[in-house]
């Protein structure tokens, strides 16, 4: 009887561990935190820190749904307006980090018109 209980516990633990994680929506806080290492580059140019490109890739990877991508777009647009971001550097960032962003990172980007 004890071995049946142990076997049941093992099966239950395996089911919990192997269950897919519930995807959570990307937040502006995550975008801001992940891209904070990019501020020096975005404001002054020069070389982007490796942590900057890691943050860019992490955010793009986390934005799995169209709604997440819309959130990231709006957060980037808001951040471009809040900080003294040089739009030329912002538009060059995807190339610097070797990623594809299907819109310009700009204060004037209309995220509602972008189809993801």
N, C-alpha and C positions, 0 to 999 in steps of 0.2 A: 504494500500500500504506500509506503514511504517513497518507493522508487517511482510510482505513478505521479505522486505530488511533485517530485523533483523534475520529472520529465515534463509535466504541465508547466511548471515555472520556467523551465528552459525554453519551451516553445513560446510562451508568452513574452519572455524577454527578447527572444529573437524577433518576434513580430513587432515589438515596440521599437527595437533598434533599427530594423530594416524598413520601417514605415517611412514613406517620403515626408520630408519636412514641409510644412505648410508655407507656401511662398508668402512673403510679406511685401507690401508695397514699398517702393523706394520713397524716401522722404528728402526734403530739402536739407535737413540736418545732415543726412548721410552724404549728400552731394557736396555740401560745404566742407565737411570734415575730410572727405576723400580728396577734394581738390585744393585744400588749403596749401599743400606744398607747391602748387602751381602759381600762387599769387606773385611771387618774385618775378617769374618769367612773364606772366600776363601783364604786369605793370611796367617792367623795365627791359624785357627782352633778355638776350644772352642765352645761356643753356638752361633747359628745363631740368630740374632735379629728377633723378630716377624715381623718387617717391611720387613725383607729380604724375609721371606716365603710369605708374602702378595704380594710383588713385583713379586716373581716367579709365584705365582698363577695367578696374573693379566696378566702377559705376556703370559702365556700358554693359558689363557682364551681368550685373544685378538687375538691370532694366530689361526684364524678359517680356513684359506685356506692352501693348500699345499705350496703356494708361501710365505705366512706369516711364516709358520713353517720353511721353508728354510731360510728365512731372519733371524729369531731368532737363528737358528743353526749357521749361518755364523757370526752373531753379537757376540754370545757367544764364538765362536772360536777366533775371532779377539780380544775380550776382554781378553781371557785367555792368548793371546800372548802379549798384551800391558801392562798388570799389572803383578805383581809377584804372580800369582795365583798358589797355591799348587794344583796339579792335583788330588791328593787323596781327598782333601776337595771338589773340584769341582765335582768329580764323586759321592761323598757322599751327595751332596746338595739335589738332588731330594728325597732321603730317609729321610733326616732331615726334609724337608718341606712336606713330605707325598704326593708327586706328581709323576706322571710317565713322564719321559723324555725318548723317545725311542732311545737315543744315548748318548754316553759319552760326557760330557762337557770337551773338551780337545783341545790343540793346534793342535793335529794330526787328529782330526775328519774330515772325508771327507763328508761334508754336501751334496754334489752332489750325493753320492751313497745311501743316506738314502731315503727310500720310505715312504711318509707320507700318 
